[in-house]
Amino acid sequence: MARHVALEERTISASVAKMMTPMATMRRQLPAPPKPPPNFYELPLEAYAPHLGLSVASTLLFAFASHVMAVPWLGAFAGACAVPLLFFQHDVGHALSRCRTETHDHLCAAIALVTGTYWGASPWRVHTRHHCKTGDYYAWMVPDVDERFGGDIDDFLGPLRQGNPMGTDAANKPALRAILLAGSILASLFAFQIMFVIQAFAELRFYGHHKSGHTYANRTAADEDMIRGALLTLIHLCFGLAFMGPMGYLAFSLGMSGTLQIFAAGFHQPKGVANYAPSHYYDRQVESATNLKHLDNPVVDFLTFGGSGYHIEHHLWENVPVIHLPKLAKTARDYCKSNGLEYREVTFMEAWSSWLKEGWRLSGLSPRVR
């Protein structure tokens, strides 16, 4: 499991500073937002325990029902019920080192046995880039997924960012545009969990290969993390496939990914952001992030610990766990207001409508010449 994402974000920002255009450095630089109270960084297990316990129990219950009743599609409900476990893993990975313990890390590893989502080096490279270059969709490239530098690949419309990949003729045919748009969004919706499985095994190709300058302890820890991730994922796959069968496990994966990603549509605006210099870190966060408005709903609160609607807060204070983000909403609003920025909130319908409109526009563009 990777350590302290914010530190890597700043490291990457410094490394790419010289690649920014002069115009980018002329933008007004936002000050850092006010620091939260120290207790807002804490990860109290007692606050997570009810959600985690209910999540594990309901996930196993639906998986068991899928097996006993021989109804594979019930696996989708098992996957949906596992979403709170993903939020917990995410919070632990973002947490300050002084706030996380071995118990937190062991719990995350145990969760990976249930979900198949081991947050090893590869997933954290992708997530670090998402925070560092959030909204930089036009640098989206599949082959560079293992690179520390590059654009934001947490994008529903990645294949369309360079125009219609099927060519100018396809860009002029509504039926082909619709098929391509649907394929791009569906792939992004339902590939989340399976990408973790693939990355856990793909990471093994780096075993024993380290960049110069790393200490022996760091090299050993990295190799052990690769082995741990692959083993936990293998055990998860063996039990999942044996218990639910291939179709039941597929439903489990699709249910988990789809439930999580449905919320993600309301976390960022689809048009991307400007080419900010690395020193303009907070400008980028506020321009890209949006908050998801939803009615008070016990199901939504269960799935997201009550913090799904506060993504602006997450990008301003990435080390604060989701359970504390609602407490920072007023501070975030005041920060945006004092800097002349919009504190954007969208509903599910508004979020998905904006993504579909932008996807339709992109699918009608001729492919760019590289």
PyMOL commands that set and color helices and strands:
alter all, ss='L'
color gray80, all
select helices_A, chain A and resi 5-15+17-19+22-25+38-41+45-68+72-81+83-94+97-99+102-115+121-132+137-139+142-144+158-160+168-171+174-190+192-206+216-264+281-288+298-304+311-316+322-338+348-363
alter helices_A, ss='H'
color red, helices_A
select strands_A, chain A and resi 291-292+345-346
alter strands_A, ss='S'
color yellow, strands_A
deselect
rebuild
show_as cartoon
